[in-house]
Amino acid sequence: MEMYLFIKSESSNPSKTYMLRLRVLTRPGTFMLRIRVLTRPGTFMLRIRFLTRPGTFMLRIRVLTSLGTFMLRVRVLTRLGTFMLRVRTLIHPRTLTSHLRILTRPENFKVRLRVLT
């Protein structure tokens, strides 16, 4: 199952759109993702289009720090409200693991991200 993220930058060039390839490696609910990041850290508006399931979601993500352990503040601009995504580096700077908790619902999601830059 592959999905694509279309990213519009808010700061540098609002008209420029980037694409991230997002692959779900396990069943939905576990959310093992492989992401190829084509942008640099900053504040971005994410447009997520699910190619395998209907629905488009808008996310606002701000990287609050740069290296090592950092926080991503993610705002879902549709229904889920605001939630926090904490990402910390493990062993290798390009291998990230994160714990995702949606504040508006009691569900917890564990996400492992691999940045292929």
C-alpha positions as CSV (number, residue, x, y, z in Angstrom):
1,M,0.0,0.0,0.0
2,E,1.5,3.3,-1.1
3,M,0.3,6.8,-0.4
4,Y,1.6,10.2,-1.5
5,L,2.0,13.4,0.4
6,F,1.9,16.6,-1.5
7,I,3.7,19.3,0.5
8,K,3.2,23.1,0.1
9,S,5.7,25.2,1.9
10,E,4.3,28.1,3.9
11,S,7.4,30.1,4.3
12,S,9.9,30.1,1.5
13,N,7.9,29.6,-1.7
14,P,4.2,29.1,-1.2
15,S,3.6,28.1,-4.8
16,K,6.2,25.3,-4.7
17,T,4.8,21.8,-4.1
18,Y,6.9,18.9,-2.9
19,M,6.0,15.2,-3.0
20,L,6.8,12.6,-0.3
21,R,6.3,8.9,-1.0
22,L,4.8,7.1,1.9
23,R,4.6,3.4,2.1
24,V,2.6,1.4,4.7
25,L,4.7,-1.7,5.5
26,T,2.2,-3.3,7.8
27,R,-1.5,-3.5,8.2
28,P,-3.5,-0.3,8.9
29,G,-3.4,0.6,12.6
30,T,0.3,-0.2,13.0
31,F,1.4,2.5,10.5
32,M,4.9,1.3,9.6
33,L,5.9,4.0,7.1
34,R,8.8,4.5,4.8
35,I,9.1,8.2,3.8
36,R,11.3,9.8,1.3
37,V,11.7,13.4,2.3
38,L,12.3,15.8,-0.6
39,T,12.3,19.0,1.5
40,R,14.2,20.5,4.4
41,P,12.9,21.1,8.0
42,G,10.6,24.0,8.6
43,T,6.9,24.7,8.7
44,F,4.9,23.0,5.9
45,M,1.4,22.5,5.0
46,L,0.8,18.9,4.1
47,R,-1.8,17.6,1.8
48,I,-2.2,13.9,2.2
49,R,-4.1,12.0,-0.5
50,F,-4.8,8.4,0.1
51,L,-4.5,6.5,-3.1
52,T,-5.8,3.2,-1.7
53,R,-8.6,4.7,0.4
54,P,-10.9,7.6,-0.3
55,G,-10.3,10.9,1.5
56,T,-8.0,13.8,1.6
57,F,-6.6,15.2,4.8
58,M,-4.8,18.5,5.5
59,L,-2.0,18.6,8.1
60,R,-0.1,21.5,9.5
61,I,3.4,20.4,10.7
62,R,5.9,22.5,12.4
63,V,9.4,21.2,13.3
64,L,10.1,22.9,16.6
65,T,13.8,21.9,16.8
66,S,16.3,20.6,14.4
67,L,18.6,17.8,15.3
68,G,18.5,14.8,17.6
69,T,15.3,14.6,19.6
70,F,12.7,16.9,18.2
71,M,9.0,17.6,18.3
72,L,6.5,17.8,15.5
73,R,3.3,19.7,16.2
74,V,0.7,18.3,13.8
75,R,-2.6,20.0,13.3
76,V,-5.3,18.1,11.4
77,L,-7.4,20.6,9.6
78,T,-10.3,18.2,9.1
79,R,-12.0,16.3,11.9
80,L,-9.4,14.8,14.3
81,G,-8.4,18.1,15.9
82,T,-4.9,18.7,17.2
83,F,-2.4,16.1,18.1
84,M,1.3,15.9,18.9
85,L,3.9,13.7,17.1
86,R,7.1,13.2,19.1
87,V,10.0,11.9,17.0
88,R,13.3,10.9,18.4
89,T,16.3,9.5,16.6
90,L,17.5,5.9,17.2
91,I,21.0,4.7,16.5
92,H,21.2,6.4,13.1
93,P,20.1,10.0,12.4
94,R,18.0,8.9,9.4
95,T,16.1,6.2,11.3
96,L,13.3,7.7,13.4
97,T,10.8,6.2,15.7
98,S,7.9,8.1,17.1
99,H,4.9,7.8,19.4
100,L,1.8,9.3,18.1
101,R,-1.1,10.2,20.4
102,I,-4.2,11.8,19.2
103,L,-5.4,14.1,22.0
104,T,-9.0,14.1,20.9
105,R,-9.3,10.3,21.1
106,P,-7.8,7.7,23.4
107,E,-6.1,5.8,20.7
108,N,-2.3,5.6,20.6
109,F,-0.3,4.8,17.5
110,K,3.3,3.8,17.3
111,V,5.0,4.9,14.1
112,R,8.4,4.1,12.8
113,L,9.8,6.4,10.2
114,R,12.7,5.9,7.9
115,V,14.0,9.1,6.2
116,L,15.5,8.1,2.9
117,T,17.5,11.3,2.2
